[in-house]
Amino acid sequence: MTRSQWIVIGGLTLTILVIFGLFLYQSLTPYETTPALEGTIAAAPEITPTALEAYALAREAVAQNGDDLYLVSVSRQLALSRGRIVRTGVWGFRFFSPANNHLYVVSVEGNEARLLQASLSPVKPSPISDEAWQVDSEQALRQWWQRYGGQSSRRVWVTLVLHLGISEQGHLPVWTIAGLGQREGEQWILNVNASTGEMLASPGGET
């Protein structure tokens, strides 16, 4: 395995750990949205391909490993400077096969998908079904931007993490969008129901 592949796997693992930690401090309740502040970039950053577009490529790359494969999570980490993307990152997908009890990690960069790792799993993770996943990353990011774009676009550096996983509270597919600023404790976090598009509150995410 090449150094770049290890970096992708390491980054995906770190992203999952960060999101898991964030979930421990979040409750999922609806709230009213607020507009972005004046004098900032109006449009949300555009990430291409979108998660659903990349998902089709990822499934093709891993399909030969079993007919029972299902999606477990989707992640991407990028960097913003004053609201503009300065580091694009790649999409990371995790799939699980109940038949052989293996997890598969696939990266998607542009139109290229690559199987990076296959490993035994000590647990059977919850599936994200195609029917349940209806909200693409573009919509989830746009909703995060509507609420936090005004603040985050004023920062020189923001690490932006997008993660799709199953909520422990309701077993629903949930997008977690987390912007992490350079200042200690500075974070902007939003959960979005990936089935309905409903925004879910993240207490403590606004600093």
Secondary structure, 3 states (H helix, E strand, C coil): CCHHHHHHHHHHHHHHHHHHHHHHCCCCCECCCCCCCCCCCCCCCCCCCCHHHHHHHHHHHHHHHCCCCEEEEEEEEEEEECCEEEECCCEEEEEEECCCCEEEEEEEECCEEEEEEEEECCCCCCCECCCCCCCCHHHHHHHHHHHHHHHHCCCCCEEEEEEEEECCCCCCEEEEEEEEECCCCCEEEEEEECCCCCEECCCCCCC
